[in-house]
Each structure stands twice: as C-alpha cells, then as structure tokens.
Amino acid sequence: MIKLKPRTRIILLSVISILIVVTIILGVTYSFMQANIDSSSVTEVSLSSCAKITLSDTGASINLNNTNPISKNRALQTTPYTFTVTSSCESYVGFNLYLATLNTNTLVDSSVHYIITRNGSKDILAEGILSEATNALSEFTSDDQNQLNVGINGTFGTIYKLYNDDIPLQGEVSYDLYLYIDSEVTDASTMGKTFNAGIAIKSYDREAGPAFASYITSLYTTDGDNGLYYHDADLANGAADNSYRYSGANPNNYVCFGSDEATCPDDNLYRIIGVFGSEVKLIKATSYGNYAWDSGNSNTWDGSTKPDVYTTLNTTYYNSLGSKWQNLIAETTWQVGGMSSSDLTAKQAYDSELGVNHTGYTETMKIGLVYASEYGYAAIPECWTTNLFDYDSSPNIGNNWLYIEDTMWTISRVNSNSEYTFYVDSDGYVNDSYRVSSSYGIYPSFSLETSAAYIGGTGTQSDPYRIA
C-alpha cells in the first residue's frame, strides 16, 4: 500500500498569562494565516492525491472574560476560537488536528486544558490536559517541522495530536476550540507565565476502515456496555442466535445513510438494530410516511401475491436512494410466514418469527420492516419476560430506543387472520388488531453488505457513524 505524504496547514494561537497578584490572564490571538488559500503565509507539504483541504479561522480570539483560572463549565461559556476545515475532494478525506507549543513557553503544558466541539455545539468531541495528549513528533518529517516553525513564528517544543476526523466529499467542518487553566490550578507554577502555540492539520486520503460489522462487535465488552448485548445461549431470555443487539433508552447506534453531508440530515439518520452474522441491520430513525400494509385488506404474502408495503419499500423507497447506497444494501431472506397472536414475549416472538418454531413462506428482498421481536429486544433485559402486549408501561417506556411514540407496522404477520398484522402502537405496546388496509408509519429496515466499512463517527445523533 502506497503511503501518501500528508498536506499540512497551520494556524497560530497565542496564549499569554500575566501575574497580577495571584491571577492569570489568558488571551488567544487570531490566525496568522488568512482564509485566502493563495496567501503567501500558507505553507503546505506537496501531495499527489485528492486530499486537498484548507484551514481557515474567524479571526476572533478566545476571551475568558476574567483574569482567574476557571472551571470547565465556565470555560464552555467563553468565546471559543473557531476554525474551519474544507475539502475539495470527490471522496471522504481524513485529517489529524495538532497543537504545537513553542519552546519559549514558560507555562507548563500540564496547566493547559483543551476542549474541542463542533462549531456552535457544546457536545465535546475531545478534551483533556495538553501534556497528556499524544506526542506526535514522529508524524512530522524534518520538512514538516521546518514548515511548522515558520507557521508558529518560532521553534516548536512539543507537537500534540488532539483530534482526528473526516470531511465528506467537497464538504467543510467547523470547530470550536477552548483553552483554559483549570480553577484547581492555583499554585505558583502558573504565575507570570507565557504560553504560545499553533494549530496544524495534516490531511490524508481516507482509506476504508474495518468492516462495519467487525467495528460494532468490537465495541462489545460485557452485556450492557455501550448498549450492546451478545445473544448467545448464556444470555437469559435472549434470542440465542449469537447476534449483537442494541438495547436500552438511547444507545449510540446512529448511522448516516444516504448522505455525505458534513451534518447528517435528520431524514438520513438510521439506527443499528444489531449485528447478525457479518451484517449490520439498520432501521430508519424517522418515518418514511404512513402507508397501508395492503389496501386490499389482506396480509397475504405467498410469492405470487405481495402486500402493498413490499412495493412501497422495495420500489418507491429503494429507488429514492442513490446507487452508492443501494449497493450497500444486502439482499436478505426475510421470514414472512406469520405467527400466532397468543402470549408473546420477545423470545416467544423470535422463536415464531425466525427461530425453532418459524413456519411458512420466506421472501428474498432488500428492504423490510422491523420484526416484533426486534422491538421487544430493543428494551432493557428486565422487559424481555414481559408480554409484548404489555409494553405500554414501565420499564419499557423510557428504556427502549425503538419506542418512538408513533404507530408503526412490523413485518410480523398474524397467521390466523388475513386482515391483521402486528404493529407497535404509539403507546408502546405490540398488538395485532389493526386492519392491514389502515395507514400507519413504515420505518424501512435492511441489512448492510458485509463489505460495508466503518470510516468515522461515534454513533451519537450529532456524530453518527459513517460508512462506505
């Protein structure tokens, strides 16, 4: 694999602390580098690739609003230093963000705290004590180091790697940087000191990361950590299918699908039901609209006859996706034979839908709907022995990320009545008494190809996983 030499951009920061009795003044100057890419102050490492990114700032300084060390909460109320990273590429670009201190500083790096957020957000992307960040000297060649010294108008002392992120194709991302001295730091080591540093970024062509399924399963440590449960034979009341499923109130299982925009549109947010074999299964986080299961008032699905919802999902909805995203969706065999509407815990529903008791017709297609058992297992384990018809009370309400206060169809059919199918009521319980000719919310669900790769994101709603 050819390693491409990264491009570097630098912005200068200056933080000066002055002794006034026992107080410290911190101020951060704006960038030496202007937004104009043709400015003579812009220096960069040559790069024979697409990874061309620019770094610019707002020209505003960080204002701590007082002369005392402050708390983290107070620091987040100050005016941050804002900068933007922009890509002109036709694909994702990755970059590392560094802060290089000057060797003339007299304020020790262990006194300086940093916080990085998306511009305008208080959701913290990275934070810590500067001296505890990764020393990245080995990532800078001698030419890079010379360039860095020019950029910070001095000689660097230490280069710290603070953050890594991705930029969508021809996109941009803006960040807020807070620097402060913690209010617990009051000893003489912070008095009358100076601190100067520069921001630098190094871009690189983003290579495909690990298989998305492998990345998600790597987050599992023990049942419940990161919202994941491993449904092996030892998990009480679990599916016993060796799947990894998300359960609980609001796990970090968001995925941006169908968009490469820097900020994922709400309509492109999906959530991970779980990992089944080597495939990650998603469900759309918002409704695709209200549709009848079948306007002919029948839930028949026998190969020659398919309900209206099949066409809605596998034609209308599927065709609304671009080819890039269509190719990431796997063809899947769905069990659509139906099940009894008798007592129905999550395990009983699973066994009837997919497990030892499943019967009836299967359909191979790309897009389906959530199974009733998947809704049941999205709740915390305390609910798994509760009849799904009774999920409209605690502890399911408030502890099931799939409870969305909307009436939605499932793919689970009633095998004893052709006019009924299972649905999740807006109150949270599962029922089977709605006629299939009624219009209710559909939330497309599908499995990703095993080739789907993780390329970024933390799984939160504001920073969903990115895949390619």
DRENSE-227765 format. One record per atom (N, C-alpha, C): residue in three letters; x negated, y, z. Coordinates in steps of 0.02 Angstrom, whole numbers, plus 50000, padded with zeros to 5 digits. Each point is the difference from the previous one (the first is absolute). Last residue first. Layout:
N
ALAXYZ;...
***
This chain:
468
ALA509445016650210;ALA499865000249928;ALA499964992849973;ILE500855016950234;ILE499814993749969;ILE499885001049925;ARG500335012950264;ARG499965000949927;ARG499734993649970;TYR501345007950246;TYR499504996049964;TYR500055001649926;PRO500845019550157;PRO500164993149985;PRO499424996449966;ASP500465021950144;ASP499404997549967;ASP500094992649984;SER501755012350102;SER499655005649969;SER499374998049964;GLN501294983950118;GLN500455003049951;GLN499665005849963;THR498414980750090;THR500505004450030;THR500435003149946;GLY498094985349959;GLY500644996850010;GLY500525004350034;THR497665004749921;THR500034996950065;THR500674996950016;GLY498355006449764;GLY500585001250042;GLY499984996150065;GLY498814991949758;GLY499995005550048;GLY500635000450040;ILE499424983149830;ILE499515005249983;ILE500015005950049;TYR500754971749949;TYR500045005650046;TYR499485005249980;ALA501194981849828;ALA499425001550043;ALA500145006150044;ALA501254978849841;ALA500085006750028;ALA499455001350052;SER500404978949883;SER499455004349979;SER500055007050028;THR501684982950027;THR499434998650044;THR499405004449983;GLU502515008749953;GLU499534995249973;GLU499424999050048;LEU502295007950107;LEU499475002649958;LEU499584994349973;SER502715000550073;SER499324998050020;SER499505002749950;PHE502575010050077;PHE499614995949953;PHE499334998350030;SER502605014550024;SER499474996450035;SER499644995649950;PRO501945022450022;PRO499624995149962;PRO499434997050040;TYR502335009850079;TYR499315001650014;TYR499564994949965;ILE502735010050001;ILE499534994849982;ILE499295002750008;GLY502675006350099;GLY499315001549983;GLY499614993849979;TYR502655000349956;TYR499585001550058;TYR499285000749978;SER502744995649907;SER499355003149985;SER499645001950064;SER501904979449931;SER499885006350035;SER499315002749983;SER500834978549929;SER500185005549954;SER499925006850033;VAL499684979050115;VAL499435001649959;VAL500165005549949;ARG501124997650248;ARG500084997249933;ARG499445002449955;TYR499794997050270;TYR500125004949947;TYR500074996549933;SER499494989150215;SER500715001049984;SER500145005349947;ASP498004990350133;ASP500124996949935;ASP500705001549974;ASN497855010250180;ASN500684997249993;ASN500094997449929;VAL498115011250201;VAL500094996549937;VAL500714997249998;TYR499115022950141;TYR500134992850001;TYR500064997249929;GLY499635023850057;GLY499434995850016;GLY500124992549999;ASP501335020849938;ASP499944999650073;ASP499464995150021;SER500625003249772;SER499675006050024;SER499935000250075;ASP500104976149875;ASP500445005750011;ASP499605006050026;VAL499324978849839;VAL499825003050064;VAL500425006350008;TYR500614976349857;TYR499775006949997;TYR499785002150070;PHE500864976849834;PHE499755002950062;PHE499745007149988;THR502074988849859;THR499284999150007;THR499765003550063;TYR502474991049859;TYR499625003050054;TYR499254998749993;GLU501804991249859;GLU500125007250002;GLU499585003650053;SER500094975849957;SER499695003449943;SER500115007550000;ASN499784980950198;ASN500505004849975;ASN499685004149945;SER498814983150122;SER500674997350008;SER500545004749973;ASN497555003750015;ASN500124994349956;ASN500714997350002;VAL498705024950030;VAL500434995450037;VAL500184994249954;ARG497685015049976;ARG500704999249981;ARG500374995350047;SER497695017349988;SER500274993850030;SER500754999749988;ILE498485018349948;ILE500044995149946;ILE500324993550024;THR500625024750103;THR499434995350000;THR500084995549939;TRP500995026450048;TRP500074993049981;TRP499354996250015;MET500805022250139;MET499634997749942;MET500124992649988;THR500695024350148;THR500254993449983;THR499664997749936;ASP498905016550184;ASP500355000149937;ASP500254992949988;GLU498465007450177;GLU500645003650008;GLU500365001049934;ILE497934987250047;ILE499955006649968;ILE500655003950001;TYR498394977650091;TYR500655003150015;TYR499975007249977;LEU498094986049989;LEU500454999249943;LEU500715002550014;TRP498244999550166;TRP499835005049950;TRP500454999549938;ASN500414994250262;ASN500014996549937;ASN499895005149945;ASN500425004750235;ASN499414995749999;ASN499984995649938;GLY501775015950054;GLY499415003550025;GLY499374995949998;ILE502144986650004;ILE500055007049982;ILE499425003850032;ASN500134977450057;ASN499875000849929;ASN500015007449980;PRO500394989650228;PRO499415003949983;PRO499885001049925;SER502175005450069;SER499314999450022;SER499854992650013;SER501895003749823;SER499885002350068;SER499264999550015;ASP501154991849801;ASP500205007150005;ASP499915002750070;TYR499684976949906;TYR499415004349998;TYR500185007550005;ASP501314977849993;ASP499995004150061;ASP499415004850001;PHE500414983849826;PHE500625003750002;PHE500035004750061;LEU498204984749967;LEU499935006049959;LEU500645004149998;ASN499254984850209;ASN500394999349939;ASN499955006449960;THR498014993750166;THR500665003249999;THR500344998649934;THR497724994350063;THR500484994950022;THR500715002750001;TRP498125013849942;TRP500024994549951;TRP500464994350021;CYS499335021950111;CYS500634999649964;CYS500094993549961;GLU498015006350124;GLU500544999150047;GLU500684999249966;PRO497945005449879;PRO500154992950013;PRO500564998850049;ILE500055022449851;ILE499524997250048;ILE500204992850018;ALA500785008349760;ALA500105002250069;ALA499464996950045;ALA500214994149773;ALA499715006750004;ALA500095003050069;TYR500944978849929;TYR499314999650025;TYR499645006850001;GLY502264998149916;GLY499984997550069;GLY499305000150028;TYR500325005449774;TYR500265005450043;TYR499964997850073;GLU499474984049846;GLU499475005050001;GLU500215006050041;SER501564982849959;SER499514998050050;SER499435005050004;ALA501675002849835;ALA500275001450067;ALA499494998250054;TYR499055006949761;TYR500384994450029;TYR500265002150069;VAL499465017649793;VAL499764997050062;VAL500444994150019;LEU499855005449742;LEU500195003850059;LEU499734996450062;GLY499035000549733;GLY500574997450038;GLY500195004750056;ILE498354996649756;ILE500295004450051;ILE500594996650033;LYS498704988549830;LYS499525004550033;LYS500305003750059;MET500674974549911;MET500085007049980;MET499505004250037;THR501204973849983;THR499345003049992;THR500105007049972;GLU501664982950152;GLU499935004549943;GLU499305002949999;THR501614977750110;THR499465004850007;THR499965004249936;TYR502044983750137;TYR499655002649942;TYR499445004850018;GLY500884981250181;GLY500305004049947;GLY499505002849951;THR499554995150268;THR500324996249947;THR500195004749944;HIS498484997650255;HIS500235003849942;HIS500284995349946;ASN499034995650229;ASN500704999049984;ASN500235003649937;VAL497735001050097;VAL500174992949994;VAL500724998749978;GLY499135024449949;GLY499684994750037;GLY500294993149988;LEU500735022549917;LEU499364998149970;LEU499704993750031;GLU502265009150056;GLU499815003649939;GLU499404996949965;SER500824991450208;SER500524999249950;SER499825003349934;ASP498555001950188;ASP500044992949981;ASP500524998849946;TYR499795021950092;TYR499424998149960;TYR500054992849975;ALA501645007750150;ALA500085003049935;ALA499424998149954;GLN499874993450221;GLN500524996249967;GLN500125002749930;LYS498485011650136;LYS499734993549980;LYS500534995949963;ALA500655020850091;ALA499525001149946;ALA499734993349975;THR502364997750103;THR499405003350024;THR499535001049941;LEU502624993250013;LEU499475002049955;LEU499465003950036;ASP502514984149996;ASP499505003150043;ASP499355001149962;SER501734996549823;SER500074998150070;SER499465003550041;SER500495000349753;SER500055005950042;SER500134998250073;SER498634986949784;SER500595000450042;SER500005006350042;MET498744999349759;MET499964996750065;MET500645001150038;GLY498635002249731;GLY500515001650049;GLY499914996150064;GLY498625001549786;GLY500544995050002;GLY500545001550050;VAL497805010249916;VAL500635003849999;VAL500604995350004;GLN497125003250017;GLN500524995350020;GLN500665004050004;TRP497775005849845;TRP500445002150055;TRP500524994550013;THR497465003649875;THR500584995650005;THR500405001850062;THR498385016849848;THR500074996150061;THR500624995549995;GLU498085017649863;GLU500614996149993;GLU500044995150058;ALA498675023450028;ALA499964992949982;ALA500694997149987;ILE498815025649979;ILE500554996250031;ILE499984992849975;LEU498565017949922;LEU499804998150068;LEU500534995850035;ASN500285009649781;ASN499504994649996;ASN499764997850069;GLN501505018449975;GLN500344993849981;GLN499514994150001;TRP499145021550030;TRP500324997550061;TRP500394993749986;LYS498915011249822;LYS499494998550050;LYS500314996650061;SER501405008449827;SER499724993449986;SER499464998150051;GLY501965016650080;GLY499504999949947;GLY499694993249993;LEU502545003550092;LEU499305000050022;LEU499545000249940;SER502374998149983;SER499855006850022;SER499275000650024;ASN501054979349933;ASN499805004049942;ASN499845007250019;TYR500824984950166;TYR499344997849976;TYR499765004349943;TYR502215003550085;TYR499485002250046;TYR499304998349973;THR501804992849866;THR500045007250011;THR499445002550045;THR500014976349962;THR500025003949938;THR499975007450014;ASN500034983650173;ASN499504997549955;ASN500015003249931;LEU501555006250184;LEU499324999650026;LEU499494998449946;THR502325001149945;THR499805006450028;THR499284999950022;THR500984979949927;THR499855004649944;THR499775006750026;TYR500694984550161;TYR499414997349965;TYR499805004849944;VAL501995003750122;VAL499425002550035;VAL499354997549967;ASP502194992849928;ASP499795006549974;ASP499365002550032;PRO500354973349993;PRO500385005950024;PRO499725006549972;LYS499914976249868;LYS499615003750050;LYS500415006050023;THR500204974949858;THR500355005950025;THR499595003350055;SER499184980949893;SER500365003049943;SER500355006450020;GLY498794990350175;GLY499584999549940;GLY500325003249940;ASP501015000250219;ASP499894993049981;ASP499594999249937;TRP501235016150190;TRP499335000749972;TRP499784993049981;THR502305015350107;THR499734994349963;THR499325001549970;ASN501685012650139;ASN499284999950014;ASN499674994149965;SER502295016549950;SER499744993350011;SER499265000450014;ASN501575017949922;ASN500254997450063;ASN499794992750012;GLY499425016149818;GLY500494994849985;GLY500254996550062;SER498255016650001;SER500655003249990;SER500554995049983;ASP497754997250150;ASP500274997749937;ASP500705002849991;TRP498515008950160;TRP499644993749989;TRP500224997149933;ALA500175026150027;ALA500364993950016;ALA499544994149991;TYR499025024450065;TYR500234996049944;TYR500414994150026;ASN498555024650070;ASN500544995550019;ASN500274996449938;GLY497375009250035;GLY500685002349986;GLY500514994850023;TYR497634999650040;TYR500015001349928;TYR500695002649979;SER498825002750252;SER500484996549958;SER499915001849926;THR497915000050172;THR500615003949990;THR500454996449951;ALA497944990450058;ALA500175003150064;ALA500645004149997;LYS499264977049861;LYS500035007349992;LYS500255003150064;ILE498624977250000;ILE500695002249993;ILE500005007549995;LEU498114977449967;LEU500205006850016;LEU500765000849997;LYS497854980250025;LYS500695001349980;LYS500215006850026;VAL497614985849930;VAL500305004950046;VAL500705001649974;GLU498364977149963;GLU500395005549972;GLU500295004450056;SER498804978150008;SER499535005249980;SER500355006049970;GLY501274985150170;GLY499474997049960;GLY499495005349984;PHE501675012650087;PHE500244993149991;PHE499524996549952;VAL500305023550164;VAL499564996649953;VAL500204992649999;GLY501635022450060;GLY499494995550026;GLY499564997349944;ILE501565019249999;ILE500364995150040;ILE499504995150031;ILE499565025849920;ILE499804993149993;ILE500434995650046;ARG500665024049871;ARG499744997250062;ARG499864992649990;TYR500205024949845;TYR500234993250011;TYR499714997650067;LEU500355024449844;LEU499774996650061;LEU500344993250006;ASN500375017649831;ASN499504994949983;ASN499714996650062;ASP501595018250004;ASP500324994849960;ASP499524994449981;ASP499275019550120;ASP500414995650042;ASP500304994349960;PRO497695010449917;PRO500705002150005;PRO500404995150041;CYS497345004450032;CYS500474995249971;CYS500715002750006;THR497685013449974;THR500514999050051;THR500544995649971;ALA498305002749856;ALA499625000350063;ALA500454999150060;GLU500694988449769;GLU499955006850026;GLU499644999850068;ASP500654981749845;ASP499315001250018;ASP499915007050028;SER502144980549972;SER499755006849996;SER499285000250020;GLY501374980150008;GLY500335003549945;GLY499765007249991;PHE499774989250237;PHE500064995849939;PHE500385004049947;CYS498765000650262;CYS500215004449945;CYS500004995849937;VAL500354991950265;VAL499614999549939;VAL500285005049950;TYR500114993150288;TYR500225003849941;TYR499514999149942;ASN500094991850243;ASN500054995449944;ASN500275003449937;ASN499475003050270;ASN499675003549944;ASN499984995349940;PRO501974998650193;PRO499304998349986;PRO499735004049942;ASN502105001450165;ASN499755004049944;ASN499264998349987;ALA501544986950150;ALA500355006249987;ALA499765003649938;GLY499664973150012;GLY499975005550049;GLY500315006449974;SER498674979249862;SER500585000450045;SER499915005950047;TYR498924986349761;TYR500025006050042;TYR500645000050040;ARG498594977949902;ARG500575004549993;ARG499945005950047;TYR498724977349874;TYR499845005650045;TYR500545005249989;SER500044971649961;SER500015006849973;SER499775004950055;ASN500374975150006;ASN499325002849995;ASN499985006849966;ASP501964986750068;ASP499804999449930;ASP499315002949987;ALA501604999350201;ALA499574994149992;ALA499804998849928;ALA501425017450122;ALA500204996549939;ALA499604993749988;GLY500395008950255;GLY499785002849937;GLY500224995849941;ASN500244996650248;ASN500585002349962;ASN499815003349934;ALA497944996950149;ALA500674998350024;ALA500545003349957;LEU497534992549922;LEU500355006250017;LEU500724998350018;ASP498364983849922;ASP499955001550071;ASP500385006350021;ALA499744991349772;ALA500434995550038;ALA500005001650075;ASP499495020549841;ASP499784993049995;ASP500464995750045;HIS499905025549921;HIS500554995250010;HIS499764992949986;TYR498965024750082;TYR499834994349958;TYR500494994450014;TYR500125028250022;TYR500094993650033;TYR499854994449950;LEU499595029150037;LEU500004993849961;LEU500094993950045;GLY499715024450056;GLY500684998449979;GLY500064993549963;ASN498005009250107;ASN500135003149935;ASN500684998249973;ASP499564984550188;ASP499515005249984;ASP500125002449929;GLY501284981850080;GLY500225006550024;GLY499525005649986;ASP499124975050014;ASP500695001849985;ASP500205006650033;THR497464997649944;THR500464995950039;THR500705002449985;THR498425006649844;THR499544997350051;THR500394995250046;TYR500235013049740;TYR500284995950052;TYR499454997650047;LEU499615012349800;LEU500205004450054;LEU500294996150059;SER499364990149791;SER499415001450041;SER500165004650058;THR501624994649833;THR499924994650049;THR499385001150044;ILE500405015549827;ILE500535000350051;ILE499914994550051;TYR498515000449818;TYR499905005950042;TYR500525000250056;SER500184983549834;SER499454998550047;SER499895005850047;ALA501575002949829;ALA500244995050048;ALA499474998550052;PHE499435014049820;PHE500445003450048;PHE500254995150053;ALA497614997549882;ALA500694998249985;ALA500465002950054;PRO497795013449984;PRO500184993150011;PRO500724998749976;GLY499015020349879;GLY499834997550066;GLY500194992750007;ALA499275015349777;ALA500544996350033;ALA499764997250066;GLU498805021849918;GLU500064993249978;GLU500574996650037;ARG499325026549937;ARG500324995550047;ARG500064993049970;ASP498135019749958;ASP500554996649967;ASP500294994850049;TYR498875021350106;TYR499804993949966;TYR500614997149966;SER498915023950147;SER500534996149967;SER499714993849968;LYS499445018250211;LYS499684996049947;LYS500544995449971;ILE499755024450159;ILE500374994249979;ILE499614996549945;ALA499625018950222;ALA499824997349935;ALA500464994249983;ILE499615022750185;ILE500404994549977;ILE499754997849932;GLY498595012550210;GLY500305000449933;GLY500404993949984;ALA498955015550230;ALA500074993749964;ALA500315001349932;ASN498975011150258;ASN500165001249930;ASN500034993349964;PHE499815012350263;PHE500154993949963;PHE500215001849930;THR498835010150255;THR500245001049932;THR500104993349966;LYS499975010350275;LYS499754995649948;LYS500285002049931;GLY500355007250246;GLY499525003749960;GLY499714996149943;MET501154984550169;MET499975007250007;MET499475003149955;THR500634976250048;THR500385003149946;THR499955007650000;SER498984985550166;SER499744997849935;SER500365003249942;ALA500525002350241;ALA499555004949970;ALA499754998149931;ASP502384990550082;ASP499355000750032;ASP499555004749960;THR502324992049958;THR499925006550032;THR499305001050030;VAL501874983349858;VAL499295001749993;VAL499895007050027;GLU502164990349986;GLU499634996650053;GLU499255001649997;SER501575007949836;SER500045003850063;SER499654996650058;ASP499234997249739;ASP500524997650045;ASP499975003750066;ILE499355009349757;ILE499654997250058;ILE500524998450052;TYR500295000849718;TYR500095003350065;TYR499554996750052;LEU501035000749723;LEU499414998950040;LEU500095003650066;TYR501604990849775;TYR499955003650064;TYR499344998150034;LEU501224999149738;LEU499464997950045;LEU500005004550062;ASP501744991649781;ASP499845005050052;ASP499474997050046;TYR500754995249725;TYR499894997950069;TYR499905006050045;SER500994990749735;SER499755005450043;SER499984997650072;VAL500004989549730;VAL500184998950070;VAL499695005650041;GLU500694992749722;GLU499605003550049;GLU500274998750069;GLY499974988649725;GLY500355002750059;GLY499545004050044;GLN499794984749792;GLN500105007149988;GLN500395003350057;LEU499994975850050;LEU499785002549935;LEU500225007249991;PRO499714993150251;PRO500364997249943;PRO499755003149935;ILE498494997050221;ILE500395005149966;ILE500364996749942;ASP498884991850256;ASP500084999149928;ASP500405005849972;ASP498254996150232;ASP500685000349973;ASP499994998949925;ASN498505001550257;ASN500014997449932;ASN500725000049975;TYR498305012350210;TYR500644997649973;TYR499904997449930;LEU498215008550149;LEU500595001050042;LEU500624996549973;LYS497114999750000;LYS500584998249959;LYS500625000250045;TYR497565013850025;TYR500514995650029;TYR500544998549948;ILE497285009150024;ILE500584999649955;ILE500484994950027;THR497915016750108;THR500334993649996;THR500585000549951;GLY498405017650005;GLY499744996050055;GLY500284992949996;PHE499515019749798;PHE500474996150041;PHE499644996350056;THR499375023949886;THR499794993149998;THR500454995950046;GLY500655023049858;GLY499534998350053;GLY499774992849990;ASN501915010649887;ASN499545005650012;ASN499524998650057;ILE501704985549892;ILE500125002450069;ILE499515005650019;GLY499934989849779;GLY500705001650015;GLY500115002950068;VAL497864992249932;VAL500185006249963;VAL500705002150019;ASN499294979750085;ASN499655005550033;ASN500155006649966;LEU500814980349901;LEU500375001550061;LEU499675005950037;GLN498944991249810;GLN500605003649981;GLN500395002250062;ASN498154986350033;ASN499795006749978;ASN500605004249980;GLN500424977850054;GLN499815003750060;GLN499765007049982;ASP500514984849826;ASP500615002050036;ASP499835004450060;ASP498224990349885;ASP500305005449960;ASP500635002650034;SER498974981450096;SER499605006050011;SER500265005949960;THR501844982450057;THR499334999449972;THR499615006350016;PHE502094989350139;PHE499785005949963;PHE499284998849976;GLU501234985150144;GLU500435000649941;GLU499805006049957;SER498994994350214;SER499814995049949;SER500415000549937;LEU500465013650193;LEU499405002149966;LEU499824995249943;ALA501935001750168;ALA500034998149929;ALA499385001949961;ASN501154994350260;ASN499435003549970;ASN499924997649928;THR502335000050149;THR499494996149966;THR499455004549971;ALA501345008150221;ALA500174998249931;ALA499424996349968;GLU499965010050221;GLU500194993049997;GLU500234997849931;SER499395022750060;SER499404995850008;SER500154992649996;LEU501775016549992;LEU499585000149941;LEU499414995150007;ILE502364995750112;ILE499425004150018;ILE499504999449943;GLY502614996749939;GLY499484997250042;GLY499485005150020;GLU502144992649806;GLU499805004450054;GLU499444996750040;ALA501864998149768;ALA499374998150030;ALA499845005050055;LEU502135000149897;LEU499694994949957;LEU499364997450030;ILE502365012050106;ILE499274999849999;ILE499754994249956;ASP502245016450005;ASP499834992950002;ASP499254999349989;LYS501275020649988;LYS499644998750062;LYS499844992650009;SER500365016949770;SER500254994550042;SER499594999650064;GLY499555015149814;GLY500685001450023;GLY500294994750045;ASN498024992349853;ASN500185007050005;ASN500735000950020;ARG498724978350078;ARG500235002549936;ARG500235007350011;THR498174992350169;THR500694998549984;THR500135001849927;ILE497874996750200;ILE500185000949930;ILE500724997949990;ILE498135007850209;ILE500654996949983;ILE500125001549926;TYR497815000650200;TYR500305001649936;TYR500674996449993;HIS497985009450195;HIS500534995449982;HIS500305002149933;VAL497585004350151;VAL500455002149947;VAL500504994549984;SER498134998650155;SER500475004850028;SER500545001949949;SER498124985449954;SER500464996650046;SER500505004750031;ASP498205007349859;ASP500564997449962;ASP500514996450045;VAL498445020750087;VAL499934992949984;VAL500644997449968;LEU498905024949988;LEU500564996650032;LEU499984992749980;THR498475014649905;THR499814999050070;THR500574997050041;ASN499085000849722;ASN500535000450050;ASN499724999150071;THR498844998549781;THR499885005750045;THR500535000650054;ASN500004984149816;ASN499504998050049;ASN499825005650048;LEU502474995949879;LEU499345003049988;LEU499514998050055;THR502164984849908;THR499805005250048;THR499325002849981;ALA502094987749857;ALA499285000150012;ALA499835005850047;LEU502204983549920;LEU499825006350031;LEU499274999650018;TYR501804986449815;TYR499455000450047;TYR499975007050031;LEU501674981449848;LEU499935006850026;LEU499475000050054;ASN500654983849771;ASN499825000450070;ASN499925007350019;PHE501504986649794;PHE499485004650022;PHE499884999350074;GLY501304988749755;GLY499875000050071;GLY499475005250017;VAL501954996549795;VAL499305001550017;VAL499944999950075;TYR501844990749790;TYR499835001750069;TYR499255001450007;SER500885004649760;SER500094994450045;SER499845002350071;GLU499715013449806;GLU500604996549980;GLU500134993950044;CYS498665024450064;CYS499944993349972;CYS500684997249980;SER499175020950115;SER500205000749930;SER500004993349964;SER500255010250273;SER499734995249952;SER500255001649930;THR499575012950261;THR500394999349938;THR499664995249952;VAL500165009950275;VAL499614995749955;VAL500444998649939;THR499915020150208;THR500364995949952;THR499514996049957;PHE500245014250260;PHE499644998949938;PHE500374994949958;THR500105016650245;THR500354996249949;THR499584999349937;TYR499905005250283;TYR499635001249939;TYR500284995349946;PRO501545008750211;PRO499494995349977;PRO499625002749941;THR501275011550220;THR500005000249927;THR499454995449974;THR501164994450238;THR499605005249970;THR500054999749924;GLN500994984250153;GLN500415006149992;GLN499605005749968;LEU499064978750061;LEU500454998949944;LEU500475005949989;ALA498514999950184;ALA499615000549938;ALA500464999349940;ARG500894996650215;ARG499915007149985;ARG499615000949934;ASN500294978250080;ASN500655002849981;ASN499945007449982;LYS498074989350084;LYS500184997649933;LYS500665002949977;SER498715014750177;SER500234993049996;SER500144998149928;ILE498135019350068;ILE500724998749999;ILE500154992649996;PRO498025021250067;PRO500124993249976;PRO500744998350007;ASN499575025649980;ASN499894994550046;ASN500024993349964;THR500495023349925;THR499274999050006;THR499834994150046;ASN502175005149821;ASN499765002050066;ASN499274998150006;ASN501264996549797;ASN500455004650035;ASN499815001750071;LEU499064986549801;LEU500194996650061;LEU500425004350048;ASN499494998049724;ASN500075004950054;ASN500254996450062;ILE498774995349744;ILE500334997050057;ILE500005005050057;SER499995008649744;SER499584997250052;SER500424996550053;ALA500395004549722;ALA500205001850068;ALA499554996750050;GLY499984997149757;GLY499655006050021;GLY500185002250070;THR500694980049867;THR500455005850000;THR499655006450018;ASP498844978249870;ASP500305001650064;ASP500415006349994;SER498884977449842;SER500125007250009;SER500325001250068;LEU498804980349819;LEU500135001750070;LEU500095007550005;THR500164978849798;THR499775006650022;THR500225001250072;ILE499454977749820;ILE500435003350048;ILE499705006650020;LYS499774977349828;LYS499845007150002;LYS500505003450047;ALA499394975249905;ALA500115002650068;ALA499775007150006;CYS499854984249807;CYS500595004250003;CYS500065003950065;SER497564993249905;SER500634996450012;SER500575004950002;SER497425002250014;SER500254997849935;SER500624995650010;LEU498615020350140;LEU500404994050007;LEU500294998149933;SER498165017750155;SER500274997949936;SER500354993350007;VAL499915017650200;VAL499584994649974;VAL500304997749934;GLU500245025650105;GLU500284993349997;GLU499494995149973;THR500685027650091;THR499484995149982;THR500304993150000;VAL500745028050000;VAL500214993150000;VAL499434995549978;SER499925024050004;SER499864997150065;SER500234992750004;SER500365014849811;SER499304997850003;SER499834996750066;SER502474999549883;SER499605004250043;SER499284997350005;ASP501974990649883;ASP499415002449964;ASP499555004550042;ILE502104990750076;ILE499524994649991;ILE499375002249964;ASN501715013950163;ASN499804999649930;ASN499464994749991;ALA500835006750214;ALA500414994949968;ALA499804999149927;GLN498125008150174;GLN500645002449978;GLN500384994449964;MET498034999550198;MET500174998049933;MET500705002349982;PHE499055003150212;PHE499545003649956;PHE500184998649928;SER501844999050206;SER499524996649957;SER499545004649963;TYR501025008050236;TYR500274996749941;TYR499444997649955;THR499775001750273;THR500025004249941;THR500294996249941;VAL500374997850273;VAL499794996349942;VAL500065004449939;GLY499725001650291;GLY500285002749939;GLY499734996249941;LEU500165000850293;LEU499894995949940;LEU500315003649941;ILE499105005350269;ILE500375002449942;ILE499834995649941;ILE499934997750286;ILE499714998249936;ILE500455002749945;THR499415005050285;THR500474998649946;THR499624998749936;VAL499345007650234;VAL500004992749990;VAL500474998149944;VAL498885023150003;VAL500104997150066;VAL499984992449992;ILE499795005649791;ILE500295005950031;ILE500244997650069;LEU498484989749777;LEU500115000250072;LEU500285006750021;ILE500334987349758;ILE499625005350033;ILE500175000050074;SER500164984149755;SER500235000950068;SER499535004950035;ILE500774992449733;ILE499535003450044;ILE500305000650069;VAL500224987149743;VAL500315000350065;VAL499495002950048;SER500494996849718;SER499565002650052;SER500405000450064;LEU500004987349737;LEU500355002250060;LEU499495002850048;LEU500174993449717;LEU499645002050060;LEU500475002150055;ILE500164982049784;ILE500285006250025;ILE499645001550066;ILE499624983049766;ILE499845002250067;ILE500375006550015;ARG499854975949828;ARG500195007050005;ARG499905002050073;THR499194978549820;THR500065003150065;THR500225007249993;ARG500004974149867;ARG499965007249993;ARG500135003250068;PRO498964974249941;PRO500565004350017;PRO499865007449989;LYS499164976749871;LYS499745005150045;LYS500555005050016;LEU500344973749941;LEU499995006549970;LEU499785005250051;LYS499644972349956;LYS500155005150050;LYS499925006849968;ILE500594974649898;ILE499605006149994;ILE500215004950053;MET500084972449998;MET500425005950000;MET499565006250000;
***
